[in-house]
Amino acid sequence: MIARVFGGALLALFSAAALPGCASDAAHEPEPDLMTPGAFVAVEGYDEPGHLTVIRTLDKLQLENDVLLFVTVYDVRPSSWDEAREMAKSHEIPMRIEIQIDPIGTVTTKPHRVVWYRSLTQEEEDRVP
């Protein structure tokens, strides 16, 4: 009798472990956007008309009438959105400005796209004052 109860319990335990996770485990992460810390964003005309610049969002500060973005500006000049994505994937992408604070309109008034995302390291988080 005891073997049947424990055997049944073990069978139920192993069966449950083999089932897929619950619905919340299967939920997709939302796509990163301009304000997502860790998002690499290519911006056309950010600092020079007609050229793409790659920046990375470190943090944001919501003000009463604006949002300030804390970003790193990278020292690369991609010629396309796809090239910007490939550059952003590199862990060796050279920095031009370690931290810059911009009103969100500096980016949103220009063509821009999130080209890559990677969570911030502690060192990157520490750049924000």
N, C-alpha and C positions, 0 to 999 in steps of 0.2 A: 504494500500500500504506500509506504513512505517513498520507495523507489519510483513508483508511478507518479506521485505528486511532484517530487523533485525533478524527475525526468521530463515531465510535462512542462514544468517551470523553466527548465533549461532549454527545452525545445522552443518555447515561446520567446525566451530571451534572445536566442540565436536567430530566430525568425525575424524578430523586431529589428535586430542589428542589420539584417540583410535588406530591409525595406528602404526605399529612398527617403531622404529627409523630409521634414514637414514643408509646407508651402512657403513659409518665410525663409527657409534655407535656400529655396530655389529662386527667390526673388532676385531680380537683376539690380545691381547697383545703379543709381542714377548716373547719367552721363555728366562728366565734369563740365562746368561752364567757366566763364571768365573769372568769377569770384570764388571758385573752388581752390583752396590752397593746394599747391602741387601742380596746377594746370599750366602747361606750356601753351602760350598763345602767340601765333604769328599775327603781326599787325602791319598792314600796308600803310606806309607814310607816317609811322610812329615818330621817327626822328629825321627822316629824309623822304621827301616826296618820291613816289614811284618805287620805293624799296621796301622789302619785308624785313621786319625786325622781330626777333624771338624774345619774348619776355616770359617770366614765370611768376605766377601769383603766389605770394608768401602768406598774405593775410589781407583782411579788409577792415575798414573802420566805418561804421554807419554813422553819419552825421544827420542832423535834422533835415537838411536839404540836399545832401550829396553823399557819395560813398568815396572814400579814399582807398586806393589800392596800394599795397606794399608789394613791390615787384623787384625781381632781379632782371637786369637787361643783359642779354648775351651778345658777345662780340662775333657775330656771324652775319652773313648776308646771303640768305637763301634766295634762289631765283624762282622758286615755286612753293606752293603749299606743301607738296609732297616732299620736297627737299627740306623744308622747315621741319616736317615731322621726323625725317631721318636724323637731322641734326639734334633735335630735342631728345631722341632716344639715347643719345650718347651720354655716358656719365662723365665724359671729358669735355663737354661743351664749354668753351672759354667765356668767362664773365667779363663784361665791360663795366657794369655798375652793380656792385653787390646788393645794394638796396636803394630803391628810389620810391618816392611817394607821389602818386599821380591821382588827380580826380578821375573818376571812372570815365568821364567823357573824353579823356585823352585817348581812350581805346574805342569806346562805343561809337564815336563819330566817324570812325574810319573802318574800312573793310578789315575784318579780323576773324580768326578761327582758332578754336582749341585744336592743337595738332597732336598733343600727347599728354599723358598724365602719369605721374609717379608720386607716391606719397612723399612728404617732406622728411628729411632727416632731422635729427635733433639740432645739428649745426645750422641747417637752413631755417628752422623755426627760431633759433636764437638770434638771427639777424634782425628780427623785428623788435624795435625798441619797446 
